[in-house]
């Protein structure tokens, strides 16, 4: 080992001695939540809550998003006419096209979430019923004991 390396090693070790070292566990829940002592114990929501969330999407989020998109369209079209013949008008057209695509994507996402919320309850019910039927139909040597 070279003398220079030995000095460098000693400096590095001395620097490390001044640093505090600690461990932090990830994933430990806080004082509340499903894993807390006396907590809920599951991640469930009721069919009524899912129905209410789907209703909020349908009656508030979708109409408000359409209204906001239309408002932006009107203002941008007015500005675009004001800058006709300038590169700014072309830039506003590009922005408008991008905006329309983003609104379309958002509306599709909202619609998908709405239908997923409405379909989840019946899906869980069908799965639970199907699994229950499978357990009842299974023949075990323990049956009848």
C-alpha positions as CSV (number, residue, x, y, z in Angstrom):
1,X,0.0,0.0,0.0
2,X,1.4,3.4,-1.0
3,X,1.9,6.1,1.6
4,X,-0.3,8.5,-0.3
5,X,-3.2,5.9,-0.3
6,X,-2.7,5.4,3.4
7,X,-3.1,9.1,4.1
8,X,-6.1,9.4,1.9
9,X,-7.7,6.4,3.6
10,X,-7.1,7.9,7.1
11,X,-8.7,11.2,6.0
12,X,-11.8,9.3,4.6
13,X,-12.2,7.3,7.8
14,X,-11.9,10.4,9.9
15,X,-14.6,12.1,7.9
16,X,-16.9,9.1,8.2
17,X,-16.5,9.1,12.0
18,X,-18.1,12.6,12.1
19,X,-21.2,11.5,10.1
20,X,-24.2,10.2,11.8
21,X,-25.6,6.9,10.6
22,X,-29.2,5.8,10.9
23,X,-31.7,3.4,9.5
24,X,-35.2,4.2,8.5
25,X,-37.8,1.5,7.8
26,X,-40.0,2.2,4.8
27,X,-43.6,1.0,4.7
28,X,-44.5,1.3,8.4
29,X,-47.9,2.8,8.6
30,X,-48.6,5.9,10.6
31,X,-50.8,6.0,13.7
32,X,-54.0,5.7,11.6
33,X,-55.0,3.5,8.7
34,X,-55.9,-0.1,8.1
35,X,-52.9,-1.6,9.8
36,X,-53.0,0.6,12.9
37,X,-54.0,-1.2,16.1
38,X,-57.8,-1.0,16.2
39,X,-57.8,0.3,12.6
40,X,-60.3,-0.5,9.9
41,X,-58.6,-3.8,8.8
42,X,-59.5,-3.5,5.1
43,X,-59.3,-1.1,2.1
44,X,-63.0,-1.5,1.3
45,X,-65.4,1.2,0.1
46,X,-69.1,0.6,0.0
47,X,-71.1,0.3,-3.2
48,X,-72.9,3.5,-2.2
49,X,-69.5,5.3,-2.0
50,X,-68.5,4.0,-5.5
51,X,-71.9,5.1,-6.8
52,X,-71.5,8.6,-5.3
53,X,-68.0,9.0,-6.8
54,X,-69.3,7.9,-10.2
55,X,-72.1,10.4,-9.8
56,X,-69.7,13.2,-8.9
57,X,-67.7,12.5,-12.1
58,X,-70.9,12.5,-14.2
59,X,-72.6,15.6,-12.7
60,X,-69.6,17.8,-11.8
61,X,-66.3,16.8,-13.2
62,X,-67.3,16.0,-16.8
63,X,-69.6,19.0,-17.3
64,X,-67.1,21.4,-15.6
65,X,-64.3,20.1,-17.7
66,X,-66.3,20.6,-20.9
67,X,-67.2,24.1,-19.8
68,X,-63.6,25.0,-19.0
69,X,-62.4,23.6,-22.3
70,X,-65.1,25.6,-24.2
71,X,-64.1,28.8,-22.4
72,X,-60.4,28.3,-23.3
73,X,-61.4,27.6,-26.9
74,X,-63.3,30.8,-27.2
75,X,-60.5,33.0,-25.7
76,X,-57.8,31.3,-27.7
77,X,-59.8,31.6,-31.0
78,X,-60.2,35.4,-30.3
79,X,-56.5,35.8,-29.6
80,X,-55.6,33.8,-32.7
81,X,-57.8,36.1,-34.9
82,X,-56.0,39.1,-33.4
83,X,-52.6,37.7,-34.4
84,X,-53.6,36.6,-37.8
85,X,-50.7,36.8,-40.2
86,X,-48.1,36.5,-37.4
87,X,-46.3,33.4,-36.2
88,X,-48.1,33.8,-32.9
89,X,-51.3,32.8,-34.6
90,X,-49.7,29.6,-35.8
91,X,-48.3,29.0,-32.3
92,X,-51.8,29.5,-30.8
93,X,-53.2,27.0,-33.3
94,X,-50.6,24.4,-32.2
95,X,-51.5,25.1,-28.6
96,X,-55.2,24.7,-29.4
97,X,-54.6,21.4,-31.1
98,X,-52.6,20.1,-28.1
99,X,-55.3,21.4,-25.7
100,X,-58.0,19.6,-27.6
101,X,-56.1,16.3,-27.5
102,X,-55.4,16.7,-23.7
103,X,-59.1,17.5,-23.0
104,X,-60.2,14.5,-25.1
105,X,-57.8,12.3,-23.1
106,X,-59.0,13.7,-19.8
107,X,-62.6,13.2,-20.8
108,X,-61.9,9.6,-21.8
109,X,-60.2,9.0,-18.5
110,X,-63.0,10.5,-16.5
111,X,-65.5,8.4,-18.4
112,X,-63.5,5.2,-17.9
113,X,-63.2,5.9,-14.1
114,X,-66.9,6.5,-13.9
115,X,-67.8,3.2,-15.6
116,X,-65.1,1.3,-13.6
117,X,-66.6,2.6,-10.3
118,X,-70.1,1.6,-11.4
119,X,-68.9,-1.9,-12.5
120,X,-66.7,-2.7,-9.5
121,X,-69.5,-3.5,-7.1
122,X,-71.2,-6.0,-9.4
123,X,-67.8,-7.5,-10.3
124,X,-66.9,-8.1,-6.7
125,X,-70.3,-9.6,-6.0
126,X,-70.0,-11.9,-9.0
127,X,-66.5,-13.0,-7.9
128,X,-67.6,-13.6,-4.3
129,X,-70.6,-15.6,-5.4
130,X,-68.6,-17.6,-7.8
131,X,-65.9,-18.4,-5.2
132,X,-68.5,-19.3,-2.6
133,X,-70.2,-21.7,-5.1
134,X,-66.8,-23.3,-5.8
135,X,-66.2,-23.9,-2.1
136,X,-69.6,-25.4,-1.7
137,X,-69.3,-27.6,-4.7
138,X,-65.8,-29.0,-3.7
139,X,-65.8,-32.4,-2.3
140,X,-63.4,-33.0,0.6
141,X,-62.7,-36.0,2.7
142,X,-63.6,-33.8,5.6
143,X,-67.2,-33.3,4.4
144,X,-69.6,-35.1,6.6
145,X,-67.3,-35.6,9.6
